[in-house]
Amino acid sequence: MFRKLHESGAPALTLTIDGQPVAAEPGETVAAVLLRQQTAATRTTPVHDSPRAPFCMMGVCFDCLAIVDGVASTQTCLVTVRDGMRVERQFGRRSVLP
């Protein structure tokens, strides 16, 4: 559904989403990269397990929460990709245990 509008001349970065390598370009947000994936959902709700995906892209709605480099409930629309970053979709209630 989502695709890039241009091809960047910058070297691609590689991050992992749920253990799978994914290419991104410098300056993109994690949410933008997630929206290009086969499954755009970044989390499920704690009560009904309803899928949620990035929506507002400016940090207001909290639908883009995911686990980024081991930190749960990270707003992926506010985080710029880095080479080697690890992203995991967040299912259900956030665990308070490490």
HELIX and SHEET records of a PDB file:
HELIX    1   1 VAL A   30  LEU A   35  1                                   6    
HELIX    2   2 THR A   76  LEU A   78  5                                   3    
SHEET    1   A 5 GLN A  20  ALA A  24  0                                        
SHEET    2   A 5 LEU A  13  ILE A  17 -1                                        
SHEET    3   A 5 ARG A  86  GLU A  88  1                                        
SHEET    4   A 5 LEU A  65  VAL A  68 -1                                        
SHEET    5   A 5 VAL A  71  GLN A  75 -1                                        
SHEET    1   B 2 ARG A  43  THR A  44  0                                        
SHEET    2   B 2 PRO A  51  ARG A  52 -1                                        
END                                                                             
